[in-house]
Amino acid sequence: MKKVIVSVFIFSGIAFSSISSFATNNSDVLTGESSNLDKRPKGKENWDTFHYVVKTYKTSNGKFQQLDAVKQSEFFDAAESIKNHLAKSYRPGSEELSRQINITENVFRFVWNSKPEYVDVESYMDVTAPDLNKE
């Protein structure tokens, strides 16, 4: 069990540094400032959705964990659309960008799928405190 927890922390650390590096190094692309996607009707919307989720991940893990299934689906759709656009692009670095988006997708999918299941402990066991005043 300890090995699994350590592995998850290591994986999360590597993934976070990769995502953080991706968001920092490609902030112009994430915001759509230098992207040809702005010329397409849904292009900017896809970047905005993708950027919002990455920013949420970086700034608030609790809020990120609580994103609903609709927002998660929008994120994956936006990521696929961006990767499809990058596959057709001749822009230098588009292949690397696509690879990083794929890593980001996989990390987020892992995080969202490995949410702990909350169980009401009180309904499964009766916990009583010992009487300390007893001699």
Secondary structure by P-SEA (a helix, b strand, c coil): caaaaaaaaaaaaaaaaaaaaaaaaccccccccccccccccaaaaaaaaaaaaaaaaaccaaaaaaccaaaaaaaaaaaaaaaaaaaaccccaaaaaaaaaaaaaaaaaaaaaaccccccccccbbbbbcccccc
